[in-house]
């Protein structure tokens, strides 16, 4: 291989790594679940939305959430450098300058909120702006380092996507979309506290007052059971409100029982194995729950008693 080819290869690898670093700022693993729940809200909402505009709405939800994640990484760069779970992120690794990350996050957030408003509607854009602002100012800056209730209150930021997707189609905030919001809101504490149980040392070292650090593992385990016991019946609200039917009800019921059973295991066991199991299952739980909502309407919309999907696939 010639020296020129080697130089071109080096440039290309450097460029790819740089793009990858900026993509990492968007927290793609977190974004994937945000995108999916946002799409679910859009898909089951009454009314129609052109597929191109639906794609724009999902893109805005995805990049908007990622932009808030980039700002979060900018603000938390000091504690990210301490925690084992986060020390390899682009800023503490020295791959991206903090000022660049902040500019990147703010620019993307403003651009995609404006795009949502101009291309889709301003209700959805307002909710997207609210979600981003809540995550940055309420959770990241105000709550995260001050109170063990950081996840309970701050979790609202991650619960907005299905409301945004619903509003993209309907142009309104309705009881049905609020129900989807509440499901994710109540799912967030047991999900993150399960993680915090086996990462408590990390949070303690960084000075983040997560519940296991402040109140201890026993209190955290009881709180996980408490929130899980509320989540399971709350997941049935789409059936009660009439925008989900028997298929969703069966799946939600089985998932809820499994969630409670794993939460009880966490309560009874002192090791981290049960906490890891619940954390992994909680991600699967939310994915399968919203998949059931989508599948029921896509395959048999009449079972859910709906006139059609938000994408206009059923007339």
VMD Tcl script that draws the C-alpha trace (Angstrom):
set ca {
  {0.00 0.00 0.00}
  {1.38 3.44 -0.93}
  {2.05 6.24 1.53}
  {-0.80 8.22 -0.07}
  {-3.25 5.36 0.44}
  {-2.11 4.99 4.04}
  {-2.63 8.70 4.64}
  {-6.09 8.60 3.09}
  {-6.95 5.57 5.24}
  {-5.80 7.39 8.37}
  {-7.86 10.45 7.48}
  {-10.91 8.29 6.80}
  {-10.57 6.39 10.09}
  {-10.16 9.67 11.98}
  {-13.23 11.13 10.31}
  {-15.30 8.05 11.08}
  {-14.19 8.07 14.70}
  {-15.14 11.74 14.97}
  {-18.64 11.10 13.63}
  {-18.96 8.16 15.99}
  {-17.96 10.35 18.93}
  {-20.71 12.86 18.14}
  {-23.21 10.05 17.71}
  {-22.20 8.73 21.14}
  {-23.13 12.13 22.60}
  {-26.72 11.45 21.53}
  {-26.90 8.37 23.80}
  {-28.10 6.06 20.99}
  {-29.10 3.19 23.30}
  {-31.36 5.45 25.32}
  {-32.57 7.12 22.14}
  {-33.72 3.80 20.64}
  {-36.31 3.25 23.39}
  {-37.37 6.91 23.22}
  {-37.89 6.63 19.47}
  {-39.88 3.43 19.81}
  {-42.28 4.75 22.45}
  {-42.66 7.98 20.48}
  {-43.51 6.00 17.37}
  {-46.04 3.95 19.34}
  {-47.82 7.10 20.45}
  {-47.89 8.34 16.87}
  {-49.10 5.03 15.50}
  {-52.05 4.51 17.85}
  {-53.24 8.12 17.88}
  {-56.61 8.77 16.18}
  {-56.44 10.66 12.91}
  {-54.03 10.54 10.01}
  {-50.58 11.87 9.26}
  {-48.73 11.64 5.97}
  {-45.98 8.98 6.22}
  {-43.32 11.55 5.33}
  {-44.45 13.86 8.12}
  {-44.64 10.88 10.46}
  {-40.99 10.12 9.63}
  {-40.08 13.75 10.29}
  {-41.88 13.62 13.64}
  {-40.04 10.45 14.72}
  {-36.73 11.98 13.57}
  {-37.41 15.11 15.63}
  {-38.22 13.01 18.70}
  {-35.03 10.99 18.22}
  {-32.60 13.84 17.62}
  {-34.35 16.09 20.13}
  {-33.88 13.47 22.84}
  {-30.29 12.90 21.74}
  {-29.56 16.62 21.87}
  {-30.75 16.76 25.48}
  {-28.46 13.81 26.16}
  {-25.51 15.72 24.71}
  {-26.21 18.70 26.98}
  {-26.51 16.28 29.91}
  {-23.05 14.90 29.07}
  {-21.65 18.42 28.94}
  {-23.02 19.29 32.38}
  {-22.13 15.94 33.98}
  {-18.63 15.69 32.52}
  {-17.02 15.93 35.97}
  {-18.94 13.03 37.51}
  {-18.88 11.05 34.24}
  {-15.08 11.01 34.53}
  {-15.38 9.36 37.97}
  {-18.02 6.71 37.30}
  {-16.95 3.42 35.72}
  {-20.15 3.26 33.67}
  {-19.61 6.67 32.06}
  {-15.89 7.41 32.06}
  {-15.49 6.25 28.45}
  {-17.99 8.79 27.14}
  {-16.61 11.23 24.52}
  {-16.05 14.22 26.84}
  {-14.25 12.53 29.78}
  {-12.28 10.51 27.21}
  {-10.99 13.76 25.73}
  {-12.45 13.01 22.29}
  {-14.75 16.03 22.24}
  {-14.29 19.39 23.92}
  {-17.04 20.35 26.41}
  {-17.87 23.57 24.53}
  {-18.28 21.60 21.30}
  {-20.66 19.16 22.99}
  {-22.75 21.99 24.43}
  {-22.97 23.80 21.09}
  {-23.83 20.54 19.36}
  {-26.64 19.74 21.82}
  {-28.16 23.22 21.91}
  {-28.06 23.62 18.12}
  {-29.69 20.25 17.48}
  {-32.33 20.82 20.16}
  {-33.39 24.21 18.79}
  {-33.31 23.05 15.17}
  {-35.43 19.94 15.67}
  {-37.98 21.70 17.87}
  {-38.39 24.29 15.11}
  {-38.58 21.57 12.46}
  {-41.29 19.75 14.43}
  {-43.29 22.95 14.72}
  {-42.96 24.01 11.09}
  {-43.36 20.57 9.51}
  {-45.81 18.86 11.88}
  {-47.52 21.08 14.48}
  {-46.60 23.38 17.35}
  {-48.27 21.27 20.04}
  {-45.86 18.44 19.35}
  {-42.99 20.94 19.11}
  {-43.95 22.47 22.45}
  {-43.99 19.06 24.11}
  {-40.59 18.25 22.60}
  {-39.19 21.52 23.93}
  {-40.75 20.83 27.33}
  {-39.25 17.34 27.46}
  {-35.79 18.64 26.57}
  {-36.02 21.52 29.02}
  {-37.24 19.22 31.78}
  {-34.40 16.78 31.22}
  {-31.70 19.47 31.13}
  {-32.88 22.01 33.70}
  {-35.08 20.04 36.09}
  {-33.39 16.63 36.12}
  {-29.75 17.23 35.15}
  {-29.09 20.62 36.72}
  {-31.57 20.81 39.59}
  {-32.44 17.31 40.85}
  {-29.74 14.80 39.95}
  {-27.12 15.97 42.45}
  {-29.52 17.20 45.12}
  {-32.13 14.57 45.97}
  {-32.68 10.80 45.88}
  {-36.01 11.61 44.24}
  {-34.09 12.68 41.13}
  {-35.31 9.68 39.14}
  {-38.89 9.84 40.40}
  {-39.43 13.46 39.32}
  {-36.83 13.67 36.57}
  {-38.19 10.51 34.97}
  {-40.98 12.61 33.50}
  {-38.57 13.76 30.77}
  {-38.32 10.24 29.37}
  {-42.09 9.75 29.54}
  {-42.91 12.51 27.03}
  {-42.18 10.71 23.71}
  {-45.54 8.90 23.31}
  {-47.33 12.16 24.13}
  {-45.25 13.93 21.49}
  {-46.00 11.22 18.93}
  {-49.72 11.37 19.76}
  {-49.75 15.17 19.48}
  {-47.95 14.95 16.13}
  {-51.06 13.24 14.75}
  {-53.88 14.76 16.77}
  {-52.45 18.18 17.50}
  {-53.67 17.85 21.10}
  {-52.79 16.40 24.49}
  {-55.46 13.85 25.35}
  {-56.18 11.52 28.26}
  {-54.99 8.52 26.24}
  {-51.56 10.07 25.63}
  {-51.32 11.05 29.30}
  {-51.94 7.39 30.18}
  {-48.96 6.37 28.05}
  {-46.90 9.09 29.74}
  {-47.84 7.77 33.19}
  {-46.88 4.20 32.31}
  {-43.33 5.25 31.45}
  {-43.22 7.68 34.37}
  {-44.05 4.89 36.83}
  {-41.72 2.43 35.04}
  {-38.69 4.70 35.42}
  {-38.01 4.44 39.20}
  {-37.83 0.61 39.44}
  {-35.88 0.52 36.18}
  {-33.18 2.94 37.34}
  {-33.14 1.87 40.98}
  {-32.42 -1.69 39.88}
  {-29.39 -0.31 38.04}
  {-28.45 1.86 41.02}
  {-28.48 -1.14 43.37}
  {-25.52 -2.76 41.64}
  {-23.88 0.55 40.68}
  {-24.23 2.17 44.12}
  {-20.45 2.43 44.56}
  {-20.18 4.36 41.31}
  {-22.85 6.85 42.35}
  {-21.37 7.22 45.84}
  {-17.92 7.95 44.43}
  {-19.39 10.64 42.17}
  {-21.50 12.15 44.95}
  {-24.81 11.46 43.21}
  {-27.51 10.89 45.87}
  {-29.23 7.93 44.31}
  {-31.64 6.15 46.64}
  {-29.36 3.17 47.47}
  {-26.57 5.60 48.40}
  {-28.72 7.85 50.60}
  {-31.35 5.51 52.07}
  {-29.63 2.15 51.65}
  {-30.42 -0.98 49.61}
  {-33.26 -2.20 51.85}
  {-35.32 0.96 51.38}
  {-34.55 0.90 47.65}
  {-35.75 -2.68 47.30}
  {-39.02 -1.87 49.06}
  {-39.53 1.15 46.82}
  {-38.93 -0.99 43.74}
  {-41.69 -3.38 44.85}
  {-44.00 -0.44 45.62}
  {-43.60 1.21 42.22}
  {-43.78 -2.12 40.39}
  {-47.08 -2.88 42.12}
  {-48.45 0.43 40.86}
  {-47.02 0.00 37.36}
  {-48.68 -3.36 36.64}
  {-52.32 -2.20 36.96}
  {-51.47 1.22 35.50}
  {-50.37 -0.53 32.31}
  {-54.01 -1.61 31.88}
  {-55.26 1.97 31.44}
  {-55.16 1.78 27.61}
  {-57.73 -1.02 27.88}
  {-59.88 0.94 30.33}
  {-59.75 4.02 28.07}
  {-60.70 1.95 25.04}
  {-57.68 2.32 22.79}
  {-56.35 -1.18 23.48}
  {-58.11 -4.54 23.54}
  {-57.79 -8.11 24.73}
  {-54.43 -8.87 23.08}
  {-52.75 -5.95 24.77}
  {-54.55 -6.75 28.05}
  {-53.22 -10.32 28.12}
  {-49.66 -9.28 27.30}
  {-49.70 -6.36 29.75}
  {-51.10 -8.60 32.48}
  {-48.44 -11.27 32.02}
  {-45.66 -8.69 31.81}
  {-46.95 -6.96 34.95}
  {-46.98 -10.20 36.93}
  {-43.44 -10.98 35.77}
  {-42.28 -7.47 36.69}
  {-43.73 -7.77 40.21}
  {-42.24 -11.26 40.64}
  {-38.77 -9.99 39.72}
  {-39.20 -6.97 41.99}
  {-40.06 -9.29 44.88}
  {-36.93 -11.29 44.10}
  {-34.90 -8.09 44.34}
  {-36.53 -7.41 47.70}
  {-35.76 -10.88 49.05}
  {-32.22 -11.29 47.71}
  {-29.26 -9.24 48.90}
  {-26.99 -9.91 45.93}
  {-26.85 -7.94 42.71}
  {-27.98 -10.78 40.45}
  {-31.70 -10.14 41.00}
  {-31.23 -6.40 40.45}
  {-29.42 -7.02 37.16}
  {-32.19 -9.38 36.10}
  {-34.89 -6.81 36.84}
  {-33.00 -4.05 35.07}
  {-32.65 -6.15 31.92}
  {-36.28 -7.27 32.05}
  {-37.54 -3.72 32.57}
  {-36.16 -2.71 29.16}
  {-37.79 -5.74 27.54}
  {-41.02 -4.96 29.43}
  {-41.42 -1.50 27.95}
  {-40.49 -2.66 24.45}
  {-42.93 -5.59 24.46}
  {-45.72 -3.53 26.07}
  {-45.60 -0.84 23.40}
  {-45.05 -3.46 20.69}
  {-48.32 -5.07 21.77}
  {-50.07 -1.72 21.48}
  {-48.73 -1.27 17.94}
  {-49.31 -4.87 16.85}
  {-52.89 -4.94 18.06}
  {-53.83 -1.93 16.00}
  {-51.74 -2.87 12.97}
  {-53.03 -6.44 12.76}
  {-56.52 -6.17 14.22}
  {-57.53 -2.53 14.79}
  {-61.17 -3.39 15.40}
  {-60.23 -5.35 18.52}
  {-59.07 -2.06 20.03}
  {-62.20 -0.19 18.96}
  {-60.28 2.44 17.00}
  {-61.22 4.02 13.68}
  {-57.69 3.88 12.33}
  {-53.98 4.44 12.94}
  {-52.12 7.68 13.10}
  {-50.33 6.78 9.87}
  {-53.60 6.50 8.01}
  {-53.03 2.82 7.19}
  {-56.57 1.93 8.18}
  {-59.43 4.02 6.87}
}
mol new
graphics top color blue
foreach p $ca { graphics top sphere $p radius 0.5 }
foreach p [lrange $ca 0 end-1] q [lrange $ca 1 end] { graphics top cylinder $p $q radius 0.2 }
display resetview
